[in-house]
């Protein structure tokens, strides 16, 4: 199916005003804003805080991110899936209350067992109330971000990400607090974000009802459970690969991988934006086939020049960070090429969510997770760090073939 290109300004404007394209743009802009603010946040933190403070703060933030991931239960995805067909206030209230209660319970357990789970973070006990407040704000705003996308108001999601950038402003005033200054700057931005999110939701005529809607939970559970498992499977390699690289190749290779992946992840933001918007449009009943080809066309139009540009100028970017990181150039090119296959796999994941085909969703997610970790380990032992790049490319290329087989079997599109 050919994608018609706009021929004049009026058609360009009409094209950009389509919900899928407009929301994809704002989701992508949000990702770029988050990446940009994150870069400057850590650059300033590294200048004003000791390396030890940065390390402790990073570990605290990572622990919180892990608790949030575990506590979602897939309900953040159910908000998008069921918003168009059910009482939005009750759906959102349930999707906020249940995961946040789980997150706070997990947070209390983590604080109580920190001496066993992460002895180096024992300081969390002295800031337990503040840690839990930030954890709660983080959990709620995470769900609200998904709600804005579900409402086709991704510009509000973008506004929230701009506000999160205020964490940079808190770094210097809180420097006397050491690691807690960095963590506090991080947390305060989410507290401000929660206030703004409530205001923006009210403007959208949405007021979350604090309740547990059992009918919604029962209908959403099959979808939520599958989405939850698939989400963890897709996220697991990103958490485990740096540890695997450290164990196989050492600290220097780990740094090279982390920095290189951080640069290439900008490319992965493009399929993430379009496929999230595709999921939203499909949940609203838009014609799926048309939306899929429109999303793929938009992704390719941005990805191809971005991959070429990164391959040509990646060396200069790595050199800006430090000459020691130039060794990651070959890895950068291979990871960049894999973005094309990543976009196809992410597109299928959104299609499976819309079709409520949780089995296919889990099959693809399981294949990618197991193949990426297994091939990564084997190829790093044989080829060194570039082996991890080969594993990315081979896994997602094979995943694309699996997508083709699943689509043929299902008769979709």
N, C-alpha and C positions, 0 to 999 in steps of 0.2 A: 504494500500500500504506500503510495507516494505521499510525502508531506508537502502540501502546497506552501510556497513561500510568499510572504506579503510583498506587494508590488509598489505601494505608495505609503505615504505617512499615515493616511487614514486606516489602511489595512494593518500597518505596524501597530498603531494605537489599539485597534480592535483586537489584534493578536495578543498584545501585552495585557489587555483587560480580561482575557479569559481566566477564570479562577485558577485552573491548573498552572498556567504560566506565571500569573501574578503571585500566587502563594509560593510557588517554587522559588521565585526571585527573592521573596522576603525570607524564606527559610535558609536559602543559600547565603543571603546577606547577613543573617543572624550567625551562621557558622563562621563566616569570615570575620565578623566583628568579634566573636568570642575568641577566635584564634589570634587576632591582632591584639586584643586587650590582654590575653593570656601571655603573649610574648613580652609585652611591655611590663606587665605585672612582675614576672619572674626576673626580668632584666633589672628592674629597680630594686626588687627584693635582694638580688645578689649583690647589689652595690651597698645597701644600707644595713644588711643583716649578715651575720656570720654563716658560714657554710653549714655548721651544726644546726643553727636555727632554721635554715631553709630545709634541711633534711627532716627535722622533726615536724615542721609545719606540713611538708609534702606528705609525710606518712599519716598525719592526722586527717588531712583532706582525702587521701586515698582510702583510709578506713571508712570515712563517711560515705564516699562514693560507692564502696562495696556494700555497705549496709542499705543504701538506697536501691542498688541493683537487686539485691536479694528480696527486698520488701515490696517491690512493685506488684508481684503476682499477676502481671500482664494486664492489670486494670487500666493502666495509662493508655494501652492500645484499645481497650474496650470502650474508652471514652470516645475515641474517633469512630469506632465501628458502630456504636449504638446511639450516639448523639442525635442523628437525624430522625430516629424512629421512636425514641422514648422521652420521658420527662427529663429535660436537660438538667434541671436543678437537683433532682434526686440522683441521677446518674453521676453527676459531678461530685455531689456530697458524699456518695458512697465510695467513689473512686479516690476521694481525698481521705476520708475517715479510716477506711480499712488498711490501706498500705501505710499510712502515717502511724497508726497504732502499732502495726507490725514493726516499723522502723524504730519507733521509740522503745518498744520492748526489746528489740535486738540491740539497740544502743545501751540500754540498761545492763543487758547481759554482757556486752563488750566491756563496759566500764568495770563491772564486778569481776570479770575474768581476765582483765588486761595483763595481770602478772603472768598468766599462763599463755595467752594468745599473742601478746606483743609487749613484752616487758619494757622495751625501749620507749613505749608510749604511756608509761605509768602516770605521767603528768596529767593525763586526761581525767584522773580522779579529782584533781584539785580544781578543775574547771567543768565538772560534770553538768551543772545546771546550764551553763552557757553552751556546752557541746550539744546538749539535748534540744535547746531552743533553736540552735542553728540547724540541727538535723531535722527538726519539725518543719522549719521554714523552707529548707531545701526540698523536703519531700512534697510539701503542698505546692510550691511553685513549679516543680517538675510536672505535676498533674495539670496545673493551670496552663502551662505552656502547650501541652497537648490539646487542651480545650480550645485555645485560640486557633490552633491549626484546624481542629474539627469544625469550628465556627466559620472557617474560611476568612479568618481575621489574622493572618500570619504577620501583618504589619505590627500587631500588638506584641507578638512573639519577638519581633525584631526590636521593638522599643524596650522590652524587658532586657534583652541582651546588651543594649546600649547602657541601660542603668547598671547592669552588673559591672560595667567598666569602672564605676565609681570606686571599686575596691582599690584601684591604683591610688586614689586620693587619700585613703586611710593609711597607706603604708608608712609614710614618713612620720605623721603624728604619733603612731603607735610603736615606733621603733624601740622605745625604752622597754617594751614588754617582751622583746626577743621573739621567740617562735610564736608566742601567743599573739604578738602584733600582726604577724602574717596571717595566722588563722583567724584572728578577729576581723581583719580587713576583708577576708574571704566571706566570713559569716555575715557581717553587717550588710554586705551587698545583697544577700538573699533576704534579709529581713526587710530592707527597703523594697526589694522586688516583690515581696509578698503584699505589701501595702499597695503598690502600684497595680499589681495584678487584680486585686479586689476592686479597685476603682475602675479599671478597664473592663472587667467582667460586668460590673453594674451598668456601664454604658452600652454593653451588648445585651442588656436585659436578662442577665444570668446571675442568679443568687444561689450559690450552693446550699442545699438543704442538709444540715447535719443529720444523717440517717444511714441506716443500712437497708437498702432496698433489696429485699430477699428475692423478689421476682427477677429483678435485673441481675442479681448475683447468680441466680440459678441459670438464667439464659446465657449470661456472659461467661460462666465458668469454663465451659468446654473450650470456647475461643480463648479466654484469658490464660488458661493453663497451657495450651499449646503455644500461644504467643510468648508466654513467660519462659517456657523451656527453650523455644527457638531463640529468643533474645539472649539468654544466658549462653547458649551454644555459640552464637555469633560473636558475643563479647569475650568469651573465655580465651581465644587465641591472643587477643590484644593484651590481656593481662598476663598470660603465661609465657609468651614468646620472649620478652626481655629477660625473664628469669632463666629460660632455656638457653638463650644466647650467652648469658653470664656463665652458666655452668659448663657449656660446651667450648666457648671461645674466649671467655674472660671479659674483664671490665671495659677495656678499650673498645672492643668490638660491640659491646652492649651500648656504649655511648654513641658509636657510629650508627648503629641500627636505630636507636631512639631518635636521634636528630634527623636522620634520613627519612624515617617513617613520618615524623612530625611535619616535614616539608611536603611529602607526597600526600599526606592525609588531606591537604587542601583540595586535591583532585577528587578524593572520595566524598567530599562535601557536596559535589555536584549531583551524583546519583542519589545521595541521601535526600537532598532537597526535592528533586523531582519525584522520587518514589514515595516519599511521605505525602506529597501533594496528590499523587495518583491514588493512594490509599484513601485520602479524604474525599476526593471526587467520586471514587467508586462507591464509597459508603453513602454518598448523597444520591446515588442512583444514576450517575452520569454513564453514558455508553462507554463500556470498558475498553472495547477494541479501539475506538477512536482515541480515547485518553492515553492508552498504552503507546500507540504510534506517535502521538503528539509528544509524550514524555521522552520516548527514545530519540525522536528527532531533536528535541531541545538539548538532551544530554550530549548527543554526538556533536552538535554544533558548538558546544562549549568545550567538551573533553578533548577533541582532536587537536585544536590549536593549543590548548593548555598543555597537553602531553608533549607536543613538539617544542613548545616554548621552554618547558621545564627540562627537557632533554638537552636543549641547546645551551641554556643559561644556568643549569643546575650547579655547574662547577663554580661559577661566580657566587652563587648563593651560599654554597658550602664554605667557600673561602671567606665570606663575610663573617661566618660564625667562628671559623678557625681553620688554619691549614691542616690540622690533624684530622679534620673531618672530610677532607678531599677523597679519602679512601672509600667513602660511601657512594661515590659517583656512579659506579657500575650498578650498585644495588638500587640507586635512585631511578635509573633508566628502566630497569626491569620492573620495579614496583609501579612506576608510572604507566607502563604498557598494560599492566594487569587491570588498571582502572576501567578499561573497556569491558572486560569480562565481569568485573565487579558490578557494573551498571546493569548488565543483563540479569545477573543473579538477584540483585536487589529489586529489580522490576518484577521478577517472578514472585518474590516474597510478598510484595504488595498485592499482586494478583491473587495469590493464595489466601491472603487475609480477607480481601473483598469477597472471594468465593466461599469463604469460611472452610477452606480445605486445609485443616490443621495438619493432617497426616503428611501431605506434600510439603508443607512448611517445615515440619520437623525433619522429614527425610533429607531435604536439601541442606538445612542448617547443620544436621548431624554429619552429613558427608563433608561439608566444607570444614567444620571444626576438626574432625578426626584426620582428614587428609592433610590439612594445613600443618597441624602439629606433628603428625607422623612423618610427612615428607620433609618438613622443616628440619627435624632432628636428623634424619638420615642424610639429607643433602648438605647440611652444615658440616657434618663429620667428614663428608667427601670433598666438598668444594670451598669450605670456609663460609664467610658471611654472605657472599653472593648466592650461596646455596639457599638461603632463606628467601631471597628474591625469586629464584627458580621455583621454589615451593609455592609462593604466592601465585605466580603466573600459571603454573601447572594446575594448581588446585582450582582456581577460578575458571580456567579454560575448560577443565573437566566438568566443573559445575555448570558451565554454559551448555555443554553437551547434554548433561543430565536434565537441564531445564527444557531443552528441545525435545527430549524423550518424554518428559512429563507432560508437556504441552500437547504432543502428538497423542499420547495415551488418553488425556482428558478431553481432547477435541476442543480446547479453548482457542480463541482467536482465529 
